[in-house]
Amino acid sequence: MEQYLIVDGYNIIGAWPELSKLKDTDLEGARDKLIHMLAEYQSFSGMKVYLVFDAYMVPGLGKSYVHSKLVVLYTKEKETADERIERLVTNLMGRRKEIFVATSDMIEQHVIFGKGALRLPAKELLTKIKLSRKEVREQIKTEHTKRRNPFEGSLNEDQKAKLERMRRGE
């Protein structure tokens, strides 16, 4: 089953304490940090992630680009992030597809739920990202330990002792 995650960018930035604090002084930095976090999460989770930023008051046709396989979308003039998310859910819906929308906007959660998508509150997404980072660190640590001594599990005690004596020049 294909899984998709659609993220309401500014809603998430406002809901996560670290990003909310950063946005007060560096909105672009908060956006970049969110993009980086979601790109990492996408590569770990295997979900296809779309990040939607509201450009409602910005003239233009909107834009989209791909950053580390993460699709970043800016709405067009007079289009809200909610409208873009709803349209994206409608376009992605299909058999063998599971769509999650990350937002803490209760009205938007009800609308996307009515369209068949599953809601993912901002706090829950942050927890999932933190858990995935922890799992990645543990996997790296395990791989590093295996590489340090590839014979660790395959030698008996006599063989290990003999190799250790040889290492010490005895």
Protein Blocks (a to p, Z undefined) as FASTA:
>chain_A
ZZdddddfklmmmmmmklmmmmmmommlmmmmmmmmmmmmmmmnopacdddddfklpgce
bjaddeehiacddddehiafklmmmmmmmmmgcghiacddddfbfklmmmmmmnopacdd
fklmmmmmmmmmmmmmmmmmmmmmmmmmmmlmmpcfklmmmmmmmmnoZZ
